[in-house]
Amino acid sequence: MPKVLKHALVSLREMLLTAGPFLLLALALLTAAYVVLDPTPPRHVVLATGTDQGAYAQFGKRYADLLKTHGIKVELRATQGASENLALLHDAKSGVDLAFVQGGADDSDKRTEQEDREADLMSLGSMFYEPVWLFYREDAAKRRLKKSSTLSSLSQLPGWRLNIGAEGSGVPVLMKQLLEANKLDPGSITLVRKPQTPAVVDLLGGEIDALVFASAPESLMVQMLLQTPGIKLFDFAQAEAYSRRFAFMSPVVLPRGVVDLSRDLPPADVRLVAPTATLVARETTHPALVQLFVQAAHTIHGEAGWFQRKGEFPNARHTELPLSAEAQRFYQSGPPFLQRYLPFWLANLIDRMWVVLVSIVAILIPLSRVVPPLYEFRIRSRIFRWYGQLRAVEDAQGHKPTDALVKELAELEAHVERITVPLSYADELYALRSHINLVRRRLQSSSAAPALASEGSP
C-alpha cells in the first residue's frame, strides 16, 4: 500500500474513533426525535363514504386518486350515510380514520358515554353544500292536497308515504328535527326507511308518495330525478327561517335552468336548505395525512358548482366539531411552503423535523469543540507513550550493562519505526527518533570512556 494512502487511512481511522461517540450521540438524538415526532404518515388510510350512487362515494374515488399520487392508499368503506360514518368514527375498533359527515347528523342522544370517551373527533372543514332534496310525485300531491298539485309546506305531509332513508343515513335525524320544528307528529306520516336506490324505484313505481335525502348535486340520483317527468322538487319557501333555527343549515337556491338550459330545467328558482358536508377525522390521524386530505379537498371541492362559487369551499365555517390544527394552518396560510417546491415526503420530513434538528445542532455544536483536542491527543499519544521507555533506558545508565541498554534501545527504535501518523504530525515522530539516537550516543560515549582511560594509564 502506498505510504500516502496509508497515512490518509490512519488519519481517517483516528478521526472516526475520536468523533465516534459524538456521531453516535447525534444519531441517538435523531432517532429519538424521529420516533417521538413520527414524521412519516402511514401508507394506508380508511375513508368512510356512503351509498354507491351517492355523492360521498363519487368524491371518495377522487380522493383516492389524488392521494395515490403521494403513495397513500385510500380504502373506501361504503356505508348508509353520515350517521353510520359517525358511529364508525366513534368506534375505536372500526378501523375508519376519516369520514364524510352531514351537518346535523350527529344523534348524540343514542351514543353512550363510553363511545364519547373512546374517540375524540376533529373537523377538516366544510367541504360542500348538501341540500335536502324532497322529491314527490305530482299525482300524489293532487290526490293528497285536493286543490293543488304542488307541495308548499312540510305541514302538508300528514297522510303521505314518505321515505326518509335507511338506518345509518343522516337524513332520519335531520327530518326528525324538521318535523319537530313544524310541530308535526311523526305518527301522522307513514315513514319508510329504505336505502336510496330501492326508494327511488318505489317512488317511480308509485309505491311511495315522496322521498327525501341530503346529497350534493353530483349524486346520480339527484341528476336523474330532476329530469324525470311527473316528479317535482319541494321548494323550501321558508329556507331562511330554517337556517336561523338550525345553525348547521344554510339557505341555497337552485337556479333556473342550471340542470338543463335548453329545456329550462328547473323552470324557476328553487329554494332549498342545505347542511354542509364535513370531512371528519380522529384526533389520532397522522397530521401529514390531515394536511394531504385538506389539500385534496381544495382541489376537489374548490371549483364552482350549482350552489357555490369558485374558491368558496372548503372552508372553516359551519363545523360542529373542533377544527384540526393542520386544517386551520391550511386555511390561514395555504399549503406548507416547502411542499410547493419539494416532493411531499421530503417536504413533510423537513417541516416536522426542522425544529428538532435546530435544537440538536444547538446541543451538538458546543460538544463538537472537544473533537479536535481529542483527535490531537490520540495522535500524539501514539508517539509520546514511547518517551516513558526512552526515559527508563536513560535512567538505567550506570545501573545496567550498556550492551543490554543498547539492545533495549534497538527494540524501542524498531517499534517506533512501525508507527504511522498523519503527515501533519510527522515532525513529532522524527523528534522521537532523534531523541533515541541522542540517548544511544550517550550510552556509547559513556561505554567508550573507561576503555580510553585503561589504555592511557601505563
C-alpha positions in Angstrom: 0.0 0.0 0.0 1.4 3.4 -0.9 2.6 5.4 2.2 0.5 8.4 1.3 -2.7 6.3 1.2 -1.6 4.6 4.4 -1.2 7.9 6.2 -4.6 9.1 4.9 -6.3 5.9 6.2 -4.6 6.3 9.6 -5.9 9.9 9.8 -9.4 8.8 8.8 -9.5 6.0 11.3 -8.3 8.2 14.1 -10.9 10.8 13.2 -13.7 8.2 13.2 -12.6 6.8 16.5 -12.4 10.3 18.0 -15.7 11.5 16.7 -17.4 8.2 17.0 -19.1 8.9 20.4 -20.1 12.3 19.2 -21.7 10.8 16.0 -23.4 8.1 18.0 -24.9 10.7 20.3 -26.2 12.7 17.3 -27.7 9.6 15.7 -29.4 8.6 19.0 -30.9 12.1 19.3 -32.2 12.0 15.7 -33.6 8.5 16.2 -35.4 9.5 19.4 -36.8 12.6 17.7 -38.0 10.6 14.7 -39.7 8.1 16.9 -41.4 10.7 19.0 -42.5 13.0 16.2 -43.3 10.2 13.7 -43.0 12.4 10.7 -43.8 9.8 8.1 -47.5 9.2 7.6 -49.0 5.7 7.2 -49.3 4.4 3.7 -52.9 3.2 4.2 -56.0 5.1 5.4 -59.7 4.2 5.5 -62.3 6.7 4.4 -66.0 6.0 5.1 -68.1 7.4 2.3 -71.8 6.5 1.7 -74.0 4.6 -0.7 -72.6 3.5 -4.1 -74.7 6.0 -6.1 -74.3 8.9 -3.7 -72.1 12.0 -3.8 -69.9 10.7 -0.9 -68.9 7.7 -3.0 -68.1 9.8 -6.0 -66.0 12.2 -4.0 -64.2 9.3 -2.2 -63.0 8.0 -5.5 -61.4 11.3 -6.4 -59.7 11.5 -3.0 -58.3 8.0 -3.6 -56.9 9.0 -7.0 -55.3 12.2 -5.7 -53.6 10.6 -2.7 -52.4 7.7 -4.7 -50.0 10.2 -6.4 -48.4 10.6 -3.0 -48.1 6.9 -2.3 -51.1 6.8 0.0 -53.7 4.1 -0.5 -57.2 5.2 0.4 -59.5 2.3 1.2 -63.1 3.4 0.7 -65.7 2.0 3.1 -69.3 2.0 1.7 -71.9 2.9 4.3 -75.5 4.0 4.5 -74.5 7.6 5.2 -73.5 10.2 7.7 -74.9 8.6 10.9 -73.2 5.3 10.2 -70.0 7.2 9.4 -70.1 8.9 12.8 -70.7 5.7 14.5 -67.7 4.1 12.8 -65.5 7.1 13.8 -66.7 6.7 17.4 -65.9 3.0 17.4 -62.2 2.7 18.0 -62.2 -0.9 16.6 -63.8 0.0 13.2 -60.5 0.9 11.5 -62.1 4.0 9.9 -59.7 7.1 10.0 -61.8 9.7 8.2 -65.4 10.0 7.0 -67.9 12.4 5.4 -70.4 13.7 7.9 -73.5 15.7 7.1 -74.3 18.7 9.3 -76.9 17.9 11.9 -76.5 14.1 11.6 -74.9 13.7 15.0 -77.5 11.9 17.0 -75.7 12.3 20.3 -78.6 11.0 22.3 -78.0 7.5 21.0 -74.3 7.4 21.8 -73.0 6.0 25.0 -70.6 7.8 27.3 -68.0 5.2 26.6 -68.2 5.9 22.8 -67.7 9.6 23.5 -64.6 8.8 25.6 -63.1 6.4 23.0 -63.0 8.6 20.0 -62.2 12.4 20.0 -63.0 13.7 16.6 -61.9 16.8 14.7 -63.1 18.6 11.6 -61.1 19.2 8.5 -63.6 21.9 7.4 -66.8 22.2 5.4 -66.4 20.6 2.0 -69.7 21.3 0.1 -73.3 22.1 0.5 -75.5 19.0 0.9 -79.1 20.3 0.1 -82.1 18.5 1.4 -83.9 17.1 -1.7 -87.6 16.3 -1.2 -88.9 14.8 -4.4 -92.6 13.9 -4.6 -95.0 12.6 -7.2 -97.2 15.2 -8.9 -100.2 12.9 -9.0 -99.7 12.1 -5.3 -99.8 15.8 -4.5 -103.1 16.2 -6.5 -104.6 13.2 -4.6 -103.4 14.3 -1.1 -103.8 18.0 -1.4 -107.1 18.1 -3.4 -106.8 21.7 -4.5 -103.2 21.8 -5.7 -100.5 19.7 -7.3 -97.7 21.5 -5.5 -96.5 20.7 -2.0 -95.8 24.1 -0.5 -95.1 23.3 3.2 -93.9 20.4 5.3 -97.0 20.8 7.4 -99.0 19.3 4.5 -97.2 16.0 4.8 -99.6 14.2 7.2 -101.1 11.2 5.4 -98.2 10.9 2.9 -96.0 7.9 2.5 -92.5 9.4 2.8 -89.2 7.6 2.6 -86.6 9.2 4.9 -83.7 6.8 4.2 -82.2 3.7 5.8 -80.7 3.5 9.3 -77.2 4.9 9.2 -78.2 7.8 6.9 -78.1 11.3 8.3 -81.5 12.1 6.9 -83.7 10.4 9.5 -82.1 12.5 12.2 -82.4 15.7 10.1 -86.0 15.0 9.2 -86.9 14.4 12.8 -85.7 17.9 13.6 -87.5 19.5 10.7 -90.8 17.7 11.5 -90.5 18.8 15.2 -89.9 22.4 14.0 -93.2 22.2 12.1 -95.0 20.7 15.1 -95.8 17.5 13.2 -96.4 14.2 14.8 -94.2 11.6 13.1 -97.1 9.1 13.6 -99.2 11.1 11.2 -96.9 10.3 8.3 -96.1 6.9 7.0 -92.3 6.9 7.3 -90.5 4.4 5.1 -86.8 3.6 5.8 -85.4 2.1 2.6 -82.0 2.8 1.1 -81.8 5.4 -1.6 -81.9 3.2 -4.8 -84.9 1.0 -3.8 -86.7 4.1 -2.6 -86.2 5.8 -5.9 -87.6 2.7 -7.6 -90.6 2.8 -5.3 -91.2 6.5 -6.0 -91.2 5.9 -9.7 -93.5 2.9 -9.3 -95.9 4.8 -7.1 -95.3 2.7 -4.0 -94.5 5.8 -2.0 -95.5 9.5 -2.4 -92.2 11.2 -1.7 -88.7 10.6 -0.7 -86.1 12.9 1.0 -82.3 12.7 1.0 -79.4 15.0 1.5 -76.7 15.0 -1.1 -74.5 17.1 -3.3 -75.9 17.7 -6.8 -73.2 15.4 -8.2 -75.3 12.5 -7.0 -76.6 10.4 -9.9 -80.0 10.0 -8.3 -80.4 13.8 -7.9 -79.4 14.3 -11.6 -81.9 11.7 -12.7 -84.9 12.8 -10.6 -84.5 16.4 -11.5 -85.2 15.4 -15.1 -87.9 12.8 -14.6 -91.4 13.9 -15.8 -94.1 13.7 -13.1 -91.5 14.2 -10.2 -91.4 17.5 -8.5 -88.8 19.1 -6.2 -90.1 20.7 -3.0 -89.4 24.4 -2.8 -88.4 25.4 0.8 -90.1 28.8 0.8 -89.1 29.1 4.5 -85.4 28.3 3.8 -84.2 31.5 5.5 -86.2 30.7 8.6 -84.9 27.1 8.8 -81.3 28.5 8.6 -82.0 30.7 11.6 -83.4 27.9 13.6 -80.6 25.4 12.8 -77.1 26.7 12.8 -75.8 23.9 10.6 -78.1 24.8 7.7 -77.7 27.4 5.0 -80.3 28.7 2.6 -79.4 28.0 -1.0 -81.0 28.4 -4.4 -81.1 26.0 -7.3 -81.0 28.5 -10.2 -83.5 28.3 -13.0 -82.1 26.4 -16.0 -79.0 25.1 -14.2 -79.9 21.5 -14.7 -80.6 21.8 -18.4 -80.6 25.2 -20.1 -82.1 24.0 -23.4 -85.1 22.5 -21.6 -85.2 25.3 -19.0 -84.9 22.9 -16.0 -85.9 23.8 -13.4 -88.4 26.3 -14.9 -87.9 28.6 -11.8 -85.5 29.2 -9.0 -86.0 26.6 -6.2 -85.2 27.5 -2.6 -83.5 24.7 -0.6 -82.0 24.3 2.8 -78.5 22.8 2.9 -76.4 21.4 5.7 -72.7 21.4 4.9 -70.9 18.1 4.5 -67.8 18.0 6.7 -64.7 15.8 6.4 -64.1 14.4 9.9 -61.1 12.6 11.3 -60.0 11.0 14.5 -57.6 13.1 16.6 -55.1 10.3 16.3 -55.0 10.6 12.5 -51.5 11.5 11.4 -51.0 15.3 10.9 -49.4 14.8 7.5 -52.4 12.8 6.3 -54.7 15.6 7.5 -52.7 18.1 5.5 -52.9 15.9 2.4 -56.6 15.5 2.7 -57.2 19.2 3.2 -55.1 19.9 0.1 -57.0 17.3 -1.9 -60.3 18.9 -0.7 -59.1 22.2 -2.0 -58.6 20.6 -5.4 -61.9 18.6 -5.4 -64.3 21.0 -3.8 -62.8 24.3 -4.8 -64.4 24.6 -8.2 -67.7 26.5 -8.9 -70.9 24.4 -8.7 -74.6 24.7 -8.6 -74.6 26.2 -5.1 -71.2 27.7 -4.7 -68.7 30.0 -6.4 -65.1 29.0 -7.1 -63.0 29.1 -4.0 -65.9 29.1 -1.6 -65.1 25.6 -0.4 -63.5 24.1 1.5 -63.7 26.5 4.5 -63.7 26.5 8.3 -67.3 27.7 8.7 -70.3 25.7 9.8 -68.3 23.0 11.5 -69.9 21.4 14.6 -66.6 19.8 15.7 -63.3 21.5 16.7 -61.2 22.4 13.6 -58.0 20.4 13.2 -54.8 22.4 13.7 -53.4 21.3 10.3 -56.7 22.3 8.6 -56.6 25.7 10.4 -53.0 26.1 9.2 -54.0 25.4 5.6 -57.0 27.8 5.6 -54.8 30.6 7.0 -51.6 30.1 5.0 -52.2 27.6 2.2 -50.0 24.6 1.6 -46.7 24.4 3.6 -44.0 26.4 1.9 -41.7 23.5 1.3 -44.4 21.4 -0.3 -44.7 23.9 -3.1 -41.2 23.1 -4.3 -40.2 19.7 -2.9 -41.7 16.2 -3.1 -44.3 15.6 -0.3 -42.3 13.1 1.6 -39.2 15.3 1.8 -41.1 18.5 2.5 -43.1 16.8 5.2 -40.0 15.3 6.8 -38.2 18.7 6.9 -41.3 20.5 8.0 -41.9 18.3 11.0 -38.2 17.8 12.0 -36.6 21.2 11.5 -37.3 22.5 15.0 -35.8 19.3 16.5 -32.8 19.4 14.1 -32.1 23.0 15.1 -32.3 22.0 18.8 -30.0 19.0 18.2 -27.5 21.2 16.4 -27.6 23.8 19.2 -26.7 21.0 21.6 -24.0 19.3 19.5 -22.1 22.5 18.4 -20.6 23.1 21.9 -19.8 19.4 22.3 -18.1 19.3 18.9 -15.4 21.6 20.2 -13.8 18.8 22.1 -13.3 16.7 19.0 -10.1 18.4 17.6 -8.3 18.4 21.0 -9.3 14.7 21.4 -8.0 13.9 17.9 -4.7 15.7 18.6 -4.3 13.9 21.9 -4.9 10.4 20.3 -2.4 11.0 17.6 0.3 12.5 19.9 -0.2 9.7 22.4 0.9 7.2 19.8 4.3 8.9 19.9 4.6 10.2 23.5 3.9 6.9 25.2 7.3 5.7 24.0 9.1 8.5 25.7 8.4 6.7 29.0 10.5 3.7 27.9 13.2 6.0 26.5 13.4 7.8 29.8 13.6 4.4 31.6 16.6 3.4 29.4 18.4 6.7 30.1 17.8 6.5 33.8 19.2 2.9 33.9 22.5 4.1 32.6 25.2 3.1 35.1 22.9 0.6 36.8 22.6 -1.9 33.9 25.1 -3.1 31.4 25.4 -0.8 28.4 25.0 -3.6 25.9 21.6 -4.5 27.4 20.5 -0.9 27.3 21.6 -0.5 23.7 19.6 -3.6 22.9 16.6 -2.2 24.5 17.0 1.0 22.5 17.2 -1.1 19.3 13.9 -2.8 20.2 12.4 0.6 21.1 13.5 2.0 17.7 12.1 -1.0 15.9 8.6 -0.3 17.4 8.8 3.4 16.6 9.6 2.7 13.0 6.3 0.9 12.7 4.3 3.9 14.0 2.2 5.5 11.3 0.8 9.0 11.9 -0.7 11.7 9.7 1.8 13.8 7.9 0.9 16.9 9.9 2.3 15.1 13.0 5.5 13.6 11.3 7.7 16.2 12.9 7.0 14.8 16.4 7.7 11.3 15.2 11.1 12.4 13.8 11.8 14.2 17.0 11.3 10.9 18.9 13.7 9.1 16.6 16.3 11.8 17.0 16.0 11.5 20.8 16.5 7.8 20.6 19.7 8.4 18.7 20.7 11.0 21.2 20.4 8.5 24.1 22.2 5.9 22.1 25.2 8.2 21.5 25.3 9.0 25.2 25.4 5.3 26.1 28.1 4.6 23.5 30.2 7.6 24.7 29.9 6.5 28.3 31.0 3.0 27.5 34.0 4.2 25.4 35.4 6.5 28.2 36.6 3.7 30.6 38.3 1.9 27.6 40.3 5.0 26.7 41.3 5.6 30.3 42.7 2.0 30.7 44.8 2.4 27.5 46.4 5.6 28.7 47.3 4.6 32.3 50.7 2.9 31.7 
